[in-house]
Amino acid sequence: MHDPVPRLPSLLEAVLSVGTDLELRATLQHIVDAAAELTEARYAALDMTDPGRDGLTGIRTAERPEQPQPPESSESPKPPELPELPELVVPIHVDDEVFGDLRLAGKRDGPFTDEDEQLVRVLATQAGIAIGNARLYETARQRERWIEGAAAVTTALLSGESAADALMTVAERARRLAEASAGVILQPTEDGGMEIVTASTLDDPGDIVGVVIEPGSPVLEQLLGGEPVFIDDTATDPRMTTRVRHRFGPSMMLPLQAGGRLLGTLALPRRRGGRPYTAVERLLATQFASQAALALVHAEAQHSRERLAVYEDRDRIARDLHDLVVQRLFATGMMLESTQRRSAGTGDTDKDVHAMLGRAVDELQSTVQEVRTAIFALQQPPADAPTTFRGKVLREAAGAGAVLGFQPSTRFSGAVENRLAEPVAGRLLTALRRALTAASQRAGVSRVEITVDVTAPLPDGRAGVRLTVFDDGEAGNGHAEGGGSEGDGAGTTVTWQSPL
């Protein structure tokens, strides 16, 4: 039997070494290496009772006992198992729970002794304290990262990002915090499923966006009910039915819910074979999703308030323009028209004055037209500008509807998106805006019809586009560049056309 006293310095050194690092993995490695060195074992391992709790697998020494090398194979070699040698197994307790077993084998000078076991038990006691401290530090550090991430997301969302950018901010930040392979936002579809609308990945996310969880999927009931779903292996879980499931492993699917309103689901899948999420990571990610949902709602409300403020300001400007500028222009125009009529039929000098007055009247009418066009633009909702030609036409119609009190009908003939390009499209929109402005000034208007036709040829046989704007108000004098207007007592039709 060995005298343990000479080995006390080694024991003290080993006890001190296991507490030198606050990072959990490094602490466990220190414990295994110290146990191997203290007992002169060629092999040491720490097998954890619940590896999923800390997201770690077994910890082993770098050195392995001499073993015959297996024949070369195309398959990846498996990790070496504990050799068939006498073992020394000592449990490690953390807070009255068995954290794992410290296993030693292959003592160089014979079998393990009672003194070896006593020394390892002392080391295991100190190891339990060091592991508990490392756990607390790791939890605090993770919590700090997630809190900082949630604060950064809130700041970014409240800075005025668009809806799409806001969702990408949430997905990107969550992916990094969770060390996931992807950060994905799903939103409910009209038919009762859920669709991926935003994805942040290390690779090209193009084949992920648009993936749909079809109605009837077992996981949908939980997601649409606002419940978190935790999956050990996305590729093999029978609840997962999407075409991209095979590339992912452990995953969290967390509700983005605030005030009883479900905005969507945040999914954080890791690659196949990735480490499972710990209970702490699940809790912190769930709290992050709740905070992000609240920030999304606040950002949406702030954006709505800003839109409302812009709309109200535009409405005020439009009222001022109409009440002050247009009325004065009308009054001046009427005075000039009266003077023009009085000067008619006199001498040549008076004819010159008559002509000058006519030009002044025309200029005033043109000015009134332009001011009313500006009023229409101001009264349009301050939404993002449409990118398609159809969208731009419909937006002009919606702006006119705000003044008319009803929505004009709109009809398209032919492939307007493919055949109509700038600058023709821009000139057509200008003509449409002027025609709608003129229609809004006629009395008795209760119906306005807009037609854009790219199928009818021009009178000279060339391919062209024709805009027709009809209103059923009292006939007036209107004009559209490239065409004209006709009034017959039953309404007014404004026509504009141009070669393609």
C-alpha positions in Angstrom: 0.0 0.0 0.0 1.3 3.4 -0.9 1.7 6.3 1.5 -0.6 9.0 0.3 1.3 11.8 2.0 4.0 12.1 -0.7 1.2 12.5 -3.2 -0.5 15.3 -1.4 1.3 18.0 -3.4 0.1 16.4 -6.6 -3.4 16.3 -5.2 -3.3 19.9 -4.2 -2.1 20.9 -7.6 -4.8 18.8 -9.2 -7.5 20.4 -7.0 -6.3 23.8 -7.8 -6.1 23.1 -11.6 -9.8 22.1 -11.9 -10.9 25.6 -10.7 -8.7 27.7 -12.9 -11.2 28.0 -15.8 -14.8 29.3 -15.7 -15.7 27.8 -19.1 -17.5 24.5 -18.5 -15.9 22.4 -21.3 -12.4 23.5 -20.2 -13.2 22.8 -16.6 -14.3 19.2 -17.4 -11.2 18.7 -19.5 -9.0 19.9 -16.5 -10.8 17.4 -14.3 -10.2 14.4 -16.6 -6.6 15.3 -17.3 -5.9 15.9 -13.5 -7.4 12.5 -12.6 -5.3 10.8 -15.2 -2.1 12.5 -14.1 -2.9 11.9 -10.4 -3.4 8.1 -10.8 -0.9 7.6 -13.6 -3.8 6.2 -15.8 -3.3 6.0 -19.5 -7.0 6.5 -20.1 -9.5 8.8 -18.4 -13.1 9.7 -19.4 -16.0 11.7 -17.9 -19.4 10.2 -19.0 -22.2 12.6 -18.1 -25.5 11.4 -16.8 -27.5 14.0 -18.8 -25.3 15.3 -21.7 -28.2 17.3 -23.1 -28.4 19.6 -20.1 -25.1 21.2 -20.9 -24.9 20.4 -24.6 -21.7 18.4 -24.1 -20.7 14.8 -24.9 -18.3 12.7 -22.9 -14.9 14.2 -22.1 -11.8 12.1 -22.6 -8.1 12.4 -22.3 -6.1 13.0 -25.5 -3.9 9.9 -24.8 -5.3 6.5 -25.7 -4.0 3.0 -24.6 -2.2 1.0 -27.2 -4.7 -0.8 -29.4 -4.4 -2.7 -32.7 -5.2 -0.4 -35.6 -8.3 -1.4 -37.5 -8.0 -2.1 -41.2 -8.5 0.8 -43.5 -12.1 1.4 -44.3 -14.1 4.0 -46.3 -16.2 4.6 -43.2 -15.3 7.2 -40.6 -13.6 5.5 -37.5 -15.7 5.4 -34.4 -14.5 6.9 -31.1 -12.4 4.4 -29.1 -14.3 2.8 -26.3 -13.0 2.1 -22.8 -10.5 -0.8 -23.1 -11.0 -4.1 -21.4 -8.7 -3.1 -18.4 -9.3 -2.8 -14.7 -11.3 0.4 -14.1 -11.6 2.9 -11.3 -15.0 4.6 -11.4 -15.8 7.6 -9.1 -19.1 9.6 -9.4 -19.1 13.4 -9.4 -21.9 15.1 -7.6 -23.1 18.6 -8.4 -25.8 20.1 -6.0 -26.8 16.6 -4.7 -27.2 15.2 -8.2 -24.9 12.8 -10.0 -23.3 14.9 -12.8 -21.4 11.9 -14.3 -18.8 9.2 -13.7 -15.1 9.8 -13.8 -13.7 6.6 -15.3 -10.0 5.6 -15.2 -8.2 2.7 -16.8 -4.7 1.4 -17.8 -2.7 2.3 -14.7 1.0 2.1 -15.7 2.4 0.3 -12.7 -0.4 -2.1 -11.8 -4.0 -2.1 -10.5 -5.6 0.9 -8.9 -5.2 1.1 -5.1 -7.4 2.4 -2.3 -5.2 5.4 -2.1 -5.9 6.1 -5.8 -9.6 6.0 -5.1 -9.3 8.3 -2.1 -7.3 10.8 -4.1 -9.8 10.7 -7.0 -12.8 11.1 -4.6 -11.2 14.2 -3.1 -10.6 15.5 -6.6 -14.3 14.6 -7.6 -15.5 16.6 -4.6 -13.6 19.7 -5.7 -14.7 19.0 -9.3 -18.4 19.1 -8.3 -17.8 22.6 -6.9 -15.9 23.7 -10.0 -18.6 22.4 -12.3 -21.3 24.1 -10.4 -19.4 27.4 -10.6 -18.8 26.9 -14.3 -22.4 26.2 -14.9 -23.4 29.4 -13.1 -20.9 31.4 -15.2 -22.0 29.8 -18.4 -25.6 30.5 -17.7 -24.9 34.1 -16.8 -22.9 34.6 -19.9 -25.6 33.1 -22.1 -28.3 35.1 -20.5 -26.2 38.3 -21.0 -25.7 37.5 -24.7 -29.4 36.9 -25.2 -30.4 40.0 -23.3 -28.0 42.1 -25.3 -29.3 40.5 -28.5 -32.9 41.3 -27.6 -32.0 44.9 -26.8 -30.2 45.2 -30.2 -33.2 43.8 -32.0 -35.6 46.2 -30.2 -33.3 49.2 -31.1 -33.1 48.1 -34.7 -36.8 47.6 -35.1 -37.7 50.9 -33.6 -35.3 52.7 -35.9 -37.9 52.6 -38.7 -37.1 49.4 -40.7 -39.5 48.1 -43.2 -41.6 45.0 -42.2 -39.4 42.6 -44.3 -36.2 44.1 -42.9 -37.6 43.8 -39.3 -38.3 40.1 -39.7 -34.8 39.5 -41.2 -33.3 41.4 -38.2 -35.0 39.0 -35.8 -34.1 35.9 -37.8 -30.4 36.9 -38.2 -29.8 37.9 -34.6 -31.5 34.8 -33.2 -29.5 32.5 -35.5 -26.3 33.9 -34.3 -27.3 33.8 -30.6 -28.4 30.2 -30.8 -25.4 29.1 -32.9 -28.0 27.6 -35.3 -27.6 26.7 -39.0 -30.6 28.9 -39.9 -32.9 31.5 -38.5 -36.4 31.2 -40.1 -39.6 33.2 -39.7 -42.9 31.4 -40.6 -46.3 33.1 -40.9 -49.8 31.6 -41.2 -51.2 31.2 -44.7 -54.8 31.7 -45.7 -55.5 27.9 -46.1 -54.4 27.2 -42.5 -50.7 26.2 -43.1 -47.5 28.1 -42.3 -45.0 29.5 -44.9 -41.4 30.5 -44.5 -41.3 34.2 -45.4 -37.8 35.1 -44.1 -34.6 33.0 -43.7 -31.1 33.8 -42.5 -28.6 31.1 -43.3 -24.9 30.6 -43.7 -25.6 29.5 -47.3 -28.1 30.7 -49.9 -31.5 30.8 -48.3 -33.3 30.9 -51.7 -34.5 27.3 -51.5 -35.9 27.8 -48.0 -38.0 30.9 -48.4 -41.5 29.8 -49.7 -41.4 26.4 -48.1 -44.9 25.6 -46.6 -46.0 23.4 -43.8 -49.2 22.1 -45.2 -52.5 22.1 -43.3 -52.9 18.9 -41.4 -49.3 18.6 -40.3 -49.1 17.4 -36.6 -46.9 20.3 -35.6 -49.2 23.0 -36.9 -51.7 22.7 -34.1 -49.0 23.7 -31.6 -47.5 26.4 -33.8 -50.8 28.1 -34.6 -51.8 27.8 -30.9 -48.7 29.8 -30.0 -46.9 26.9 -28.3 -43.1 26.3 -28.6 -42.0 23.1 -30.2 -38.6 21.5 -29.5 -37.3 18.8 -31.8 -34.4 16.5 -31.2 -33.8 15.7 -34.9 -35.8 17.5 -37.6 -34.7 15.0 -40.3 -36.3 12.0 -38.5 -39.1 13.6 -36.5 -42.4 12.3 -38.0 -44.1 15.6 -37.2 -41.9 17.4 -39.7 -43.1 17.2 -43.3 -41.2 19.9 -45.3 -38.9 19.2 -48.2 -35.9 20.8 -46.4 -36.2 18.8 -43.1 -33.5 16.3 -44.1 -30.7 18.9 -43.8 -31.4 19.8 -40.2 -31.0 18.2 -36.7 -32.0 19.7 -33.4 -34.4 22.6 -33.7 -36.6 25.1 -31.7 -39.8 26.5 -33.1 -40.8 29.5 -30.9 -44.0 31.6 -31.1 -43.7 35.3 -32.0 -46.7 36.3 -29.9 -47.6 39.6 -28.2 -50.9 40.7 -26.6 -52.6 37.5 -27.7 -51.7 38.1 -31.3 -49.6 35.5 -33.2 -47.3 37.2 -35.6 -45.6 34.0 -36.7 -43.0 31.4 -35.6 -39.2 31.7 -35.1 -37.5 28.5 -36.0 -33.8 27.8 -35.2 -32.6 24.5 -36.6 -29.1 23.3 -36.3 -27.3 21.0 -38.8 -27.8 17.3 -38.6 -25.6 15.8 -35.9 -25.4 19.2 -34.1 -25.4 19.4 -30.4 -28.9 19.4 -28.8 -30.3 22.6 -27.3 -29.9 22.8 -23.5 -32.8 23.6 -21.2 -31.2 27.0 -20.6 -30.9 27.7 -24.3 -34.5 26.8 -24.8 -35.6 29.1 -22.0 -33.5 32.1 -23.2 -34.6 31.6 -26.8 -38.3 31.5 -25.8 -37.8 34.7 -23.8 -36.0 36.3 -26.8 -38.9 35.4 -29.1 -41.4 37.0 -26.8 -39.3 40.2 -26.6 -38.8 40.3 -30.4 -42.6 39.9 -30.9 -43.3 42.8 -28.6 -40.7 44.9 -30.4 -42.3 44.0 -33.8 -45.7 45.1 -32.6 -44.3 48.4 -31.2 -42.4 49.0 -34.4 -45.5 48.3 -36.5 -47.5 50.7 -34.3 -44.8 53.4 -34.5 -44.7 53.0 -38.3 -48.5 53.3 -38.4 -48.3 56.5 -36.3 -45.7 57.9 -38.6 -47.7 57.1 -41.7 -50.8 58.7 -40.1 -48.8 61.8 -39.3 -47.5 62.1 -42.8 -51.0 61.5 -44.2 -52.5 64.1 -41.9 -49.8 66.6 -42.9 -50.4 65.9 -46.6 -54.1 66.3 -46.1 -53.5 69.7 -44.4 -51.3 70.9 -47.3 -53.9 69.7 -49.8 -56.6 71.6 -48.0 -54.5 74.7 -47.8 -53.7 74.5 -51.5 -57.4 74.0 -52.4 -58.8 76.7 -50.0 -56.2 79.4 -50.6 -54.4 78.9 -54.0 -57.1 77.3 -56.1 -59.9 79.7 -55.0 -57.7 82.7 -55.7 -56.7 81.4 -59.1 -60.4 80.7 -60.0 -61.3 84.3 -58.9 -58.5 85.8 -61.0 -59.4 83.6 -64.0 -63.1 84.8 -63.8 -62.0 88.4 -63.7 -59.8 87.9 -66.8 -62.5 86.1 -68.7 -64.9 89.0 -67.9 -62.4 91.5 -69.1 -61.8 89.4 -72.3 -65.5 89.4 -73.1 -65.7 93.2 -72.7 -62.7 93.8 -75.0 -64.0 91.6 -77.8 -65.2 93.3 -81.0 -63.2 96.5 -80.7 -60.2 97.8 -82.6 -56.8 96.2 -83.4 -55.2 97.4 -80.2 -58.1 95.9 -78.3 -57.6 92.7 -80.3 -54.0 92.5 -79.0 -55.3 92.9 -75.5 -57.9 90.3 -76.1 -55.3 87.8 -77.3 -53.0 88.6 -74.3 -56.0 88.0 -71.9 -56.7 84.7 -73.6 -53.2 83.5 -73.0 -53.4 84.6 -69.4 -56.6 82.7 -69.0 -55.0 79.6 -70.5 -52.0 79.9 -68.2 -54.3 80.2 -65.2 -56.2 77.1 -66.2 -53.0 75.2 -66.7 -51.8 76.3 -63.2 -55.1 75.2 -61.6 -54.7 71.8 -63.3 -51.2 71.4 -62.0 -52.1 72.4 -58.5 -55.0 69.9 -58.5 -52.6 67.2 -59.7 -50.3 68.0 -56.8 -53.3 67.8 -54.4 -54.1 64.3 -55.7 -50.5 63.2 -55.1 -50.6 64.6 -51.6 -53.8 62.8 -50.7 -52.5 59.4 -51.7 -51.6 57.1 -48.8 -47.9 57.3 -47.9 -47.3 53.7 -48.6 -44.3 52.2 -50.4 -44.3 53.1 -54.1 -45.6 50.2 -56.2 -43.1 48.7 -58.6 -45.4 47.3 -61.3 -47.3 49.4 -63.9 -50.6 47.9 -62.8 -49.9 48.8 -59.2 -49.1 52.4 -60.2 -52.3 52.8 -62.2 -54.3 51.3 -59.3 -52.6 53.7 -56.9 -53.6 56.7 -59.0 -57.2 55.4 -59.0 -57.1 55.0 -55.3 -55.9 58.6 -54.9 -58.7 59.8 -57.0 -61.2 57.8 -55.0 -60.2 59.6 -51.9 -61.4 62.9 -53.5 -64.4 61.5 -55.5 -65.8 59.6 -52.6 -65.9 56.3 -54.6 -63.4 54.0 -56.2 -63.0 54.3 -60.0 -63.2 51.0 -61.9 -60.0 49.9 -63.7 -59.6 47.4 -66.6 -56.4 46.3 -68.4 -56.4 44.7 -71.9 -53.3 42.8 -73.0 -49.9 42.1 -71.4 -49.4 45.7 -70.1 -46.4 44.7 -67.8 -44.5 43.1 -70.7 -45.3 45.5 -73.5 -45.4 48.9 -71.7 -42.0 50.4 -70.8 -40.6 53.8 -70.0 -40.9 56.5 -71.0 -44.3 55.7 -72.5 -45.5 54.3 -69.1 -44.6 57.6 -67.4 -46.4 59.7 -69.9 -49.5 57.5 -69.6 -49.6 57.9 -65.9 -49.3 61.7 -66.3 -52.2 61.7 -68.7 -54.2 59.5 -66.3 -53.5 61.8 -63.4 -54.7 64.9 -65.4 -57.8 63.1 -66.6 -58.8 62.1 -63.1 -58.1 65.6 -61.9 -60.5 67.0 -64.5 -63.1 64.4 -63.7 -63.1 65.4 -60.0 -64.0 69.0 -61.0 -67.1 68.1 -63.0 -70.4 68.2 -61.3 -72.6 65.1 -60.9 -69.8 62.5 -61.2 -70.8 59.2 -59.8 -68.9 56.8 -62.0 -65.4 56.8 -63.4 -64.0 54.0 -65.7 -60.3 53.6 -66.5 -59.2 51.4 -69.4 -55.6 50.7 -70.4 -55.4 48.7 -73.7 -52.2 47.5 -75.4 -54.0 45.3 -78.0 -55.6 47.8 -80.3 -53.4 49.3 -83.0 -53.1 53.0 -83.7 -54.9 54.6 -86.6 -51.6 54.4 -88.7 -51.3 50.7 -88.0 -48.5 50.8 -85.5 -48.7 48.9 -82.2 -49.7 51.3 -79.4 -51.3 51.8 -76.1 -54.6 53.6 -75.5 -55.8 55.1 -72.2 -59.5 55.9 -71.9 -61.0 57.6 -68.9 -64.8 58.0 -68.8 -66.9 59.8 -66.2 -70.6 60.4 -66.1 -70.5 64.0 -64.9 -71.5 67.1 -66.8 -69.5 67.7 -69.9 -66.6 70.0 -69.5 -63.5 71.2 -71.4 -60.7 68.7 -70.9 -57.6 67.9 -72.7 -55.0 65.0 -72.6 -51.7 65.1 -74.3 -51.6 62.7 -77.3 -55.4 62.6 -77.4 -58.5 64.6 -76.4 -61.7 64.6 -74.6 -65.3 64.5 -75.7 -68.4 65.5 -73.8 -71.9 64.8 -75.2 -74.1 65.5 -72.2 -74.0 61.9 -71.0 -70.5 62.1 -69.6 -67.0 62.8 -70.7 -64.4 60.5 -72.3 -60.7 61.3 -72.3 -58.5 59.4 -74.7 -54.7 59.3 -74.7 -52.6 57.1 -77.0 -49.0 56.6 -77.9 -46.9 54.2 -79.9 -45.2 51.4 -77.9 
